[in-house]
């Protein structure tokens, strides 16, 4: 059975509470949350929108849930081979720059620590690899 984006998200949150049709609130999994600071909304076309009032970025929230940003979007029907291909951007230019800034800052901090002779943990190493993958993804988005 294929899960919808909202089912994937709500199934990974602790006690989501429906506020009104298509809108929920829950504790944000990306930070130590004492109250529901995460707003979840399902659009009419099945896209899930996330907003953390504590300031967590959407990719941080999805990562904490074990999801990726594309998991917030419904699967698309395949177009016939004769149909022209149209690529939809998953991120706005502002969101892409925000993500690029965050990931490049993380890489800079780890590089600085290495420069000062500090050893990095395997968790740090994996996080830098993830940052590099995200930066490569952003490059593809911009070049498309």
CNS distance restraints for C-alpha pairs under 8 A (distance, minus, plus):
assign (resid   3 and name CA) (resid   7 and name CA) 5.90 0.50 0.50
assign (resid   3 and name CA) (resid   8 and name CA) 6.20 0.50 0.50
assign (resid   4 and name CA) (resid   8 and name CA) 6.30 0.50 0.50
assign (resid   4 and name CA) (resid  46 and name CA) 7.66 0.50 0.50
assign (resid   4 and name CA) (resid  74 and name CA) 6.45 0.50 0.50
assign (resid   5 and name CA) (resid   9 and name CA) 6.26 0.50 0.50
assign (resid   5 and name CA) (resid  46 and name CA) 7.03 0.50 0.50
assign (resid   5 and name CA) (resid  47 and name CA) 6.89 0.50 0.50
assign (resid   5 and name CA) (resid  48 and name CA) 6.41 0.50 0.50
assign (resid   5 and name CA) (resid  71 and name CA) 6.07 0.50 0.50
assign (resid   5 and name CA) (resid  72 and name CA) 5.13 0.50 0.50
assign (resid   5 and name CA) (resid  73 and name CA) 5.99 0.50 0.50
assign (resid   5 and name CA) (resid  74 and name CA) 5.95 0.50 0.50
assign (resid   6 and name CA) (resid  10 and name CA) 5.96 0.50 0.50
assign (resid   6 and name CA) (resid  42 and name CA) 6.63 0.50 0.50
assign (resid   6 and name CA) (resid  46 and name CA) 7.55 0.50 0.50
assign (resid   6 and name CA) (resid  47 and name CA) 7.81 0.50 0.50
assign (resid   6 and name CA) (resid  48 and name CA) 6.08 0.50 0.50
assign (resid   6 and name CA) (resid  72 and name CA) 7.40 0.50 0.50
assign (resid   7 and name CA) (resid  11 and name CA) 5.79 0.50 0.50
assign (resid   8 and name CA) (resid  12 and name CA) 6.65 0.50 0.50
assign (resid   8 and name CA) (resid  71 and name CA) 7.77 0.50 0.50
assign (resid   9 and name CA) (resid  13 and name CA) 6.66 0.50 0.50
assign (resid   9 and name CA) (resid  65 and name CA) 7.66 0.50 0.50
assign (resid   9 and name CA) (resid  72 and name CA) 7.71 0.50 0.50
assign (resid  10 and name CA) (resid  16 and name CA) 6.47 0.50 0.50
assign (resid  12 and name CA) (resid  65 and name CA) 5.89 0.50 0.50
assign (resid  13 and name CA) (resid  26 and name CA) 6.85 0.50 0.50
assign (resid  13 and name CA) (resid  27 and name CA) 7.38 0.50 0.50
assign (resid  13 and name CA) (resid  28 and name CA) 7.89 0.50 0.50
assign (resid  13 and name CA) (resid  29 and name CA) 7.17 0.50 0.50
assign (resid  13 and name CA) (resid  65 and name CA) 7.39 0.50 0.50
assign (resid  14 and name CA) (resid  26 and name CA) 6.71 0.50 0.50
assign (resid  14 and name CA) (resid  27 and name CA) 6.61 0.50 0.50
assign (resid  15 and name CA) (resid  26 and name CA) 6.40 0.50 0.50
assign (resid  15 and name CA) (resid  27 and name CA) 7.81 0.50 0.50
assign (resid  16 and name CA) (resid  24 and name CA) 6.30 0.50 0.50
assign (resid  16 and name CA) (resid  25 and name CA) 5.68 0.50 0.50
assign (resid  16 and name CA) (resid  26 and name CA) 4.54 0.50 0.50
assign (resid  16 and name CA) (resid  27 and name CA) 7.56 0.50 0.50
assign (resid  17 and name CA) (resid  24 and name CA) 5.27 0.50 0.50
assign (resid  17 and name CA) (resid  25 and name CA) 5.32 0.50 0.50
assign (resid  17 and name CA) (resid  26 and name CA) 6.25 0.50 0.50
assign (resid  18 and name CA) (resid  22 and name CA) 7.72 0.50 0.50
assign (resid  18 and name CA) (resid  23 and name CA) 5.88 0.50 0.50
assign (resid  18 and name CA) (resid  24 and name CA) 4.17 0.50 0.50
assign (resid  18 and name CA) (resid  25 and name CA) 6.54 0.50 0.50
assign (resid  19 and name CA) (resid  23 and name CA) 5.58 0.50 0.50
assign (resid  19 and name CA) (resid  24 and name CA) 5.18 0.50 0.50
assign (resid  19 and name CA) (resid  25 and name CA) 6.89 0.50 0.50
assign (resid  20 and name CA) (resid  24 and name CA) 7.10 0.50 0.50
assign (resid  22 and name CA) (resid  41 and name CA) 5.64 0.50 0.50
assign (resid  22 and name CA) (resid  42 and name CA) 5.12 0.50 0.50
assign (resid  22 and name CA) (resid  43 and name CA) 7.26 0.50 0.50
assign (resid  23 and name CA) (resid  39 and name CA) 7.42 0.50 0.50
assign (resid  23 and name CA) (resid  40 and name CA) 5.72 0.50 0.50
assign (resid  23 and name CA) (resid  41 and name CA) 4.51 0.50 0.50
assign (resid  23 and name CA) (resid  42 and name CA) 6.56 0.50 0.50
assign (resid  24 and name CA) (resid  39 and name CA) 6.03 0.50 0.50
assign (resid  24 and name CA) (resid  40 and name CA) 5.03 0.50 0.50
assign (resid  24 and name CA) (resid  41 and name CA) 6.39 0.50 0.50
assign (resid  25 and name CA) (resid  36 and name CA) 5.88 0.50 0.50
assign (resid  25 and name CA) (resid  37 and name CA) 7.06 0.50 0.50
assign (resid  25 and name CA) (resid  38 and name CA) 5.51 0.50 0.50
assign (resid  25 and name CA) (resid  39 and name CA) 4.65 0.50 0.50
assign (resid  25 and name CA) (resid  40 and name CA) 5.87 0.50 0.50
assign (resid  26 and name CA) (resid  35 and name CA) 7.67 0.50 0.50
assign (resid  26 and name CA) (resid  36 and name CA) 4.45 0.50 0.50
assign (resid  26 and name CA) (resid  37 and name CA) 6.47 0.50 0.50
assign (resid  26 and name CA) (resid  38 and name CA) 5.27 0.50 0.50
assign (resid  26 and name CA) (resid  39 and name CA) 6.77 0.50 0.50
assign (resid  26 and name CA) (resid  40 and name CA) 7.87 0.50 0.50
assign (resid  27 and name CA) (resid  33 and name CA) 5.67 0.50 0.50
assign (resid  27 and name CA) (resid  34 and name CA) 7.10 0.50 0.50
assign (resid  27 and name CA) (resid  35 and name CA) 5.83 0.50 0.50
assign (resid  27 and name CA) (resid  36 and name CA) 4.12 0.50 0.50
assign (resid  27 and name CA) (resid  37 and name CA) 5.69 0.50 0.50
assign (resid  27 and name CA) (resid  38 and name CA) 5.75 0.50 0.50
assign (resid  28 and name CA) (resid  32 and name CA) 7.62 0.50 0.50
assign (resid  28 and name CA) (resid  33 and name CA) 5.98 0.50 0.50
assign (resid  28 and name CA) (resid  36 and name CA) 6.76 0.50 0.50
assign (resid  28 and name CA) (resid  37 and name CA) 6.01 0.50 0.50
assign (resid  28 and name CA) (resid  38 and name CA) 5.04 0.50 0.50
assign (resid  28 and name CA) (resid  52 and name CA) 6.74 0.50 0.50
assign (resid  28 and name CA) (resid  61 and name CA) 6.95 0.50 0.50
assign (resid  29 and name CA) (resid  33 and name CA) 7.39 0.50 0.50
assign (resid  29 and name CA) (resid  61 and name CA) 6.27 0.50 0.50
assign (resid  29 and name CA) (resid  64 and name CA) 5.71 0.50 0.50
assign (resid  29 and name CA) (resid  65 and name CA) 6.66 0.50 0.50
assign (resid  30 and name CA) (resid  56 and name CA) 6.79 0.50 0.50
assign (resid  30 and name CA) (resid  60 and name CA) 6.02 0.50 0.50
assign (resid  30 and name CA) (resid  61 and name CA) 5.05 0.50 0.50
assign (resid  30 and name CA) (resid  63 and name CA) 7.85 0.50 0.50
assign (resid  30 and name CA) (resid  64 and name CA) 5.25 0.50 0.50
assign (resid  30 and name CA) (resid  65 and name CA) 7.99 0.50 0.50
assign (resid  31 and name CA) (resid  56 and name CA) 7.69 0.50 0.50
assign (resid  33 and name CA) (resid  37 and name CA) 7.22 0.50 0.50
assign (resid  37 and name CA) (resid  52 and name CA) 5.59 0.50 0.50
assign (resid  37 and name CA) (resid  53 and name CA) 5.28 0.50 0.50
assign (resid  37 and name CA) (resid  54 and name CA) 6.40 0.50 0.50
assign (resid  38 and name CA) (resid  50 and name CA) 6.98 0.50 0.50
assign (resid  38 and name CA) (resid  51 and name CA) 5.71 0.50 0.50
assign (resid  38 and name CA) (resid  52 and name CA) 4.36 0.50 0.50
assign (resid  38 and name CA) (resid  53 and name CA) 6.35 0.50 0.50
assign (resid  39 and name CA) (resid  50 and name CA) 5.79 0.50 0.50
assign (resid  39 and name CA) (resid  51 and name CA) 5.13 0.50 0.50
assign (resid  39 and name CA) (resid  52 and name CA) 6.23 0.50 0.50
assign (resid  39 and name CA) (resid  53 and name CA) 7.76 0.50 0.50
assign (resid  40 and name CA) (resid  48 and name CA) 6.91 0.50 0.50
assign (resid  40 and name CA) (resid  49 and name CA) 5.78 0.50 0.50
assign (resid  40 and name CA) (resid  50 and name CA) 4.88 0.50 0.50
assign (resid  40 and name CA) (resid  51 and name CA) 6.70 0.50 0.50
assign (resid  41 and name CA) (resid  48 and name CA) 5.65 0.50 0.50
assign (resid  41 and name CA) (resid  49 and name CA) 5.08 0.50 0.50
assign (resid  41 and name CA) (resid  50 and name CA) 6.64 0.50 0.50
assign (resid  42 and name CA) (resid  46 and name CA) 5.82 0.50 0.50
assign (resid  42 and name CA) (resid  47 and name CA) 5.65 0.50 0.50
assign (resid  42 and name CA) (resid  48 and name CA) 4.59 0.50 0.50
assign (resid  42 and name CA) (resid  49 and name CA) 6.29 0.50 0.50
assign (resid  43 and name CA) (resid  47 and name CA) 5.28 0.50 0.50
assign (resid  43 and name CA) (resid  48 and name CA) 6.40 0.50 0.50
assign (resid  43 and name CA) (resid  49 and name CA) 7.49 0.50 0.50
assign (resid  46 and name CA) (resid  73 and name CA) 6.79 0.50 0.50
assign (resid  46 and name CA) (resid  74 and name CA) 5.99 0.50 0.50
assign (resid  47 and name CA) (resid  72 and name CA) 5.83 0.50 0.50
assign (resid  47 and name CA) (resid  73 and name CA) 4.76 0.50 0.50
assign (resid  47 and name CA) (resid  74 and name CA) 6.31 0.50 0.50
assign (resid  48 and name CA) (resid  72 and name CA) 5.02 0.50 0.50
assign (resid  48 and name CA) (resid  73 and name CA) 6.53 0.50 0.50
assign (resid  49 and name CA) (resid  72 and name CA) 7.38 0.50 0.50
assign (resid  50 and name CA) (resid  58 and name CA) 6.14 0.50 0.50
assign (resid  51 and name CA) (resid  56 and name CA) 7.80 0.50 0.50
assign (resid  51 and name CA) (resid  57 and name CA) 7.70 0.50 0.50
assign (resid  51 and name CA) (resid  58 and name CA) 6.85 0.50 0.50
assign (resid  52 and name CA) (resid  56 and name CA) 5.47 0.50 0.50
assign (resid  52 and name CA) (resid  57 and name CA) 7.22 0.50 0.50
assign (resid  52 and name CA) (resid  58 and name CA) 7.76 0.50 0.50
assign (resid  56 and name CA) (resid  60 and name CA) 6.24 0.50 0.50
assign (resid  56 and name CA) (resid  61 and name CA) 6.67 0.50 0.50
assign (resid  57 and name CA) (resid  61 and name CA) 6.49 0.50 0.50
assign (resid  58 and name CA) (resid  62 and name CA) 6.21 0.50 0.50
assign (resid  58 and name CA) (resid  69 and name CA) 7.62 0.50 0.50
assign (resid  59 and name CA) (resid  63 and name CA) 5.90 0.50 0.50
assign (resid  59 and name CA) (resid  68 and name CA) 7.02 0.50 0.50
assign (resid  59 and name CA) (resid  69 and name CA) 6.14 0.50 0.50
assign (resid  60 and name CA) (resid  64 and name CA) 6.15 0.50 0.50
assign (resid  61 and name CA) (resid  65 and name CA) 6.45 0.50 0.50
assign (resid  62 and name CA) (resid  66 and name CA) 6.28 0.50 0.50
assign (resid  62 and name CA) (resid  67 and name CA) 4.87 0.50 0.50
assign (resid  62 and name CA) (resid  68 and name CA) 5.63 0.50 0.50
assign (resid  62 and name CA) (resid  69 and name CA) 6.43 0.50 0.50
assign (resid  63 and name CA) (resid  67 and name CA) 5.36 0.50 0.50
assign (resid  63 and name CA) (resid  68 and name CA) 6.15 0.50 0.50
assign (resid  67 and name CA) (resid  71 and name CA) 6.23 0.50 0.50
assign (resid  68 and name CA) (resid  72 and name CA) 7.63 0.50 0.50
assign (resid  69 and name CA) (resid  73 and name CA) 7.83 0.50 0.50
assign (resid  70 and name CA) (resid  90 and name CA) 7.51 0.50 0.50
assign (resid  79 and name CA) (resid  83 and name CA) 6.18 0.50 0.50
assign (resid  87 and name CA) (resid 144 and name CA) 7.53 0.50 0.50
assign (resid  89 and name CA) (resid 141 and name CA) 6.82 0.50 0.50
assign (resid  91 and name CA) (resid  95 and name CA) 5.73 0.50 0.50
assign (resid  91 and name CA) (resid  96 and name CA) 5.90 0.50 0.50
assign (resid  92 and name CA) (resid  96 and name CA) 6.15 0.50 0.50
assign (resid  93 and name CA) (resid  97 and name CA) 6.19 0.50 0.50
assign (resid  94 and name CA) (resid  98 and name CA) 6.14 0.50 0.50
assign (resid  95 and name CA) (resid  99 and name CA) 6.14 0.50 0.50
assign (resid  96 and name CA) (resid 100 and name CA) 6.03 0.50 0.50
assign (resid  96 and name CA) (resid 138 and name CA) 6.48 0.50 0.50
assign (resid  97 and name CA) (resid 101 and name CA) 5.96 0.50 0.50
assign (resid  98 and name CA) (resid 102 and name CA) 6.27 0.50 0.50
assign (resid  99 and name CA) (resid 103 and name CA) 6.10 0.50 0.50
assign (resid 100 and name CA) (resid 104 and name CA) 5.91 0.50 0.50
assign (resid 100 and name CA) (resid 134 and name CA) 7.91 0.50 0.50
assign (resid 100 and name CA) (resid 135 and name CA) 6.19 0.50 0.50
assign (resid 100 and name CA) (resid 138 and name CA) 7.36 0.50 0.50
assign (resid 101 and name CA) (resid 105 and name CA) 6.02 0.50 0.50
assign (resid 102 and name CA) (resid 106 and name CA) 6.32 0.50 0.50
assign (resid 103 and name CA) (resid 107 and name CA) 6.35 0.50 0.50
assign (resid 103 and name CA) (resid 131 and name CA) 5.25 0.50 0.50
assign (resid 103 and name CA) (resid 132 and name CA) 7.75 0.50 0.50
assign (resid 103 and name CA) (resid 134 and name CA) 7.55 0.50 0.50
assign (resid 103 and name CA) (resid 135 and name CA) 7.12 0.50 0.50
assign (resid 104 and name CA) (resid 108 and name CA) 6.09 0.50 0.50
assign (resid 104 and name CA) (resid 131 and name CA) 7.48 0.50 0.50
assign (resid 104 and name CA) (resid 135 and name CA) 7.97 0.50 0.50
assign (resid 105 and name CA) (resid 109 and name CA) 6.18 0.50 0.50
assign (resid 106 and name CA) (resid 110 and name CA) 6.32 0.50 0.50
assign (resid 106 and name CA) (resid 128 and name CA) 7.38 0.50 0.50
assign (resid 106 and name CA) (resid 131 and name CA) 7.66 0.50 0.50
assign (resid 107 and name CA) (resid 111 and name CA) 6.03 0.50 0.50
assign (resid 107 and name CA) (resid 128 and name CA) 6.05 0.50 0.50
assign (resid 107 and name CA) (resid 131 and name CA) 7.22 0.50 0.50
assign (resid 108 and name CA) (resid 112 and name CA) 6.00 0.50 0.50
assign (resid 109 and name CA) (resid 113 and name CA) 6.21 0.50 0.50
assign (resid 110 and name CA) (resid 114 and name CA) 6.25 0.50 0.50
assign (resid 110 and name CA) (resid 120 and name CA) 7.54 0.50 0.50
assign (resid 110 and name CA) (resid 124 and name CA) 7.58 0.50 0.50
assign (resid 110 and name CA) (resid 128 and name CA) 7.80 0.50 0.50
assign (resid 111 and name CA) (resid 115 and name CA) 6.08 0.50 0.50
assign (resid 112 and name CA) (resid 116 and name CA) 6.28 0.50 0.50
assign (resid 113 and name CA) (resid 117 and name CA) 6.46 0.50 0.50
assign (resid 113 and name CA) (resid 118 and name CA) 5.26 0.50 0.50
assign (resid 113 and name CA) (resid 119 and name CA) 7.53 0.50 0.50
assign (resid 113 and name CA) (resid 120 and name CA) 7.73 0.50 0.50
assign (resid 114 and name CA) (resid 118 and name CA) 5.14 0.50 0.50
assign (resid 114 and name CA) (resid 119 and name CA) 6.35 0.50 0.50
assign (resid 114 and name CA) (resid 120 and name CA) 7.14 0.50 0.50
assign (resid 120 and name CA) (resid 124 and name CA) 5.88 0.50 0.50
assign (resid 120 and name CA) (resid 125 and name CA) 6.65 0.50 0.50
assign (resid 121 and name CA) (resid 125 and name CA) 6.26 0.50 0.50
assign (resid 122 and name CA) (resid 126 and name CA) 6.10 0.50 0.50
assign (resid 123 and name CA) (resid 127 and name CA) 6.15 0.50 0.50
assign (resid 124 and name CA) (resid 128 and name CA) 6.24 0.50 0.50
assign (resid 125 and name CA) (resid 129 and name CA) 6.36 0.50 0.50
assign (resid 126 and name CA) (resid 130 and name CA) 6.22 0.50 0.50
assign (resid 127 and name CA) (resid 131 and name CA) 6.13 0.50 0.50
assign (resid 128 and name CA) (resid 132 and name CA) 6.16 0.50 0.50
assign (resid 129 and name CA) (resid 133 and name CA) 6.29 0.50 0.50
assign (resid 130 and name CA) (resid 134 and name CA) 6.24 0.50 0.50
assign (resid 131 and name CA) (resid 135 and name CA) 6.16 0.50 0.50
assign (resid 132 and name CA) (resid 136 and name CA) 6.16 0.50 0.50
assign (resid 133 and name CA) (resid 137 and name CA) 6.15 0.50 0.50
assign (resid 134 and name CA) (resid 138 and name CA) 6.21 0.50 0.50
assign (resid 135 and name CA) (resid 139 and name CA) 6.31 0.50 0.50
assign (resid 136 and name CA) (resid 140 and name CA) 6.38 0.50 0.50
assign (resid 137 and name CA) (resid 141 and name CA) 6.28 0.50 0.50
assign (resid 138 and name CA) (resid 142 and name CA) 6.22 0.50 0.50
assign (resid 139 and name CA) (resid 143 and name CA) 6.08 0.50 0.50
assign (resid 140 and name CA) (resid 144 and name CA) 5.98 0.50 0.50
